[in-house]
């Protein structure tokens, strides 16, 4: 049986950015960008890395399109899409202590 929420279909979007914050205008633009990522369901992974879990590649592409519309005038932004399987292979450390990979959202199935 085909499981539509398997580890190869579920996608993670990582938005990595380095935005200038020298002027008040640049700080405001960076803040607006981060706030809009949060409004679109992204969570902060690190200071300049936000991530979001999506149930499919098609859904991920919708959110990537939204991020592209939010891009600030200046700065560098990278968008990376990986499968849930690839994301689960990430090793995360806090200082030298290993920590768990963030869990994806719980999926509710209605029959």
C-alpha positions as CSV (number, residue, x, y, z in Angstrom):
1,X,0.0,0.0,0.0
2,X,1.3,3.5,-0.9
3,X,1.8,5.8,2.1
4,X,1.5,9.4,1.0
5,X,3.4,10.6,4.0
6,X,6.5,8.5,3.7
7,X,10.1,9.7,4.4
8,X,10.8,10.1,0.7
9,X,7.7,12.2,-0.1
10,X,7.7,14.5,2.9
11,X,10.0,17.5,2.2
12,X,11.9,19.9,4.4
13,X,12.6,23.5,3.2
14,X,15.6,25.3,4.7
15,X,16.0,29.0,4.1
16,X,19.5,30.2,4.9
17,X,20.2,33.9,4.8
18,X,22.8,36.5,5.5
19,X,21.1,39.9,5.5
20,X,22.8,43.3,6.1
21,X,21.8,45.1,9.3
22,X,24.0,48.2,9.2
23,X,21.3,50.7,8.8
24,X,17.8,51.1,10.3
25,X,16.2,50.3,6.9
26,X,18.3,47.1,6.5
27,X,17.4,46.0,10.1
28,X,13.7,46.6,9.4
29,X,13.9,44.6,6.1
30,X,15.6,41.7,7.8
31,X,13.1,41.7,10.6
32,X,10.2,41.8,8.1
33,X,11.7,38.9,6.2
34,X,12.1,36.8,9.4
35,X,8.6,37.7,10.5
36,X,7.1,36.7,7.2
37,X,8.9,33.3,7.3
38,X,7.3,32.7,10.7
39,X,3.9,33.6,9.4
40,X,4.3,31.1,6.6
41,X,4.9,28.3,9.1
42,X,8.7,28.3,9.2
43,X,10.5,27.8,12.5
44,X,13.9,29.1,13.5
45,X,16.6,26.4,13.5
46,X,19.5,28.8,14.0
47,X,19.7,32.6,13.9
48,X,19.8,32.8,10.0
49,X,18.3,29.4,9.2
50,X,14.6,28.7,9.2
51,X,12.9,25.5,8.2
52,X,9.5,24.1,7.4
53,X,8.2,20.6,6.9
54,X,5.8,20.0,3.9
55,X,3.8,16.9,3.2
56,X,4.9,16.8,-0.5
57,X,7.2,18.3,-3.1
58,X,4.3,20.2,-4.6
59,X,3.4,21.8,-1.3
60,X,7.1,22.7,-0.7
61,X,7.2,24.4,-4.1
62,X,4.3,26.6,-3.1
63,X,6.2,27.7,0.0
64,X,9.4,28.2,-1.9
65,X,7.5,30.5,-4.3
66,X,6.2,32.5,-1.3
67,X,9.8,32.9,0.1
68,X,11.0,34.2,-3.3
69,X,8.2,36.8,-3.2
70,X,9.4,37.9,0.3
71,X,13.1,38.4,-0.6
72,X,14.6,41.6,0.7
73,X,16.3,44.1,-1.7
74,X,19.8,43.2,-0.4
75,X,21.5,40.2,1.2
76,X,22.1,36.6,0.4
77,X,19.3,34.0,0.7
78,X,19.6,30.3,-0.1
79,X,16.6,27.9,-0.3
80,X,17.3,24.1,0.1
81,X,14.7,21.3,-0.2
82,X,15.5,17.9,1.2
83,X,13.5,14.7,1.8
84,X,12.5,13.8,5.3
85,X,14.8,10.8,5.1
86,X,17.8,13.1,4.3
87,X,16.8,15.6,7.0
88,X,16.6,12.7,9.5
89,X,20.3,11.8,8.7
90,X,21.5,15.2,10.0
91,X,23.7,15.1,13.0
92,X,23.1,18.0,15.4
93,X,25.3,19.0,18.3
94,X,24.8,21.5,21.1
95,X,28.4,22.2,22.2
96,X,29.9,18.7,22.0
97,X,26.7,16.9,23.1
98,X,24.5,15.3,20.4
99,X,20.9,16.4,20.3
100,X,17.8,15.1,18.5
101,X,16.8,16.2,15.0
102,X,13.7,18.4,15.2
103,X,10.6,16.3,14.7
104,X,8.2,17.0,11.8
105,X,4.7,18.1,12.5
106,X,2.2,15.4,13.4
107,X,0.1,14.3,10.4
108,X,-3.6,13.8,10.9
109,X,-5.3,11.3,8.5
110,X,-9.1,11.3,8.1
111,X,-10.7,8.3,6.5
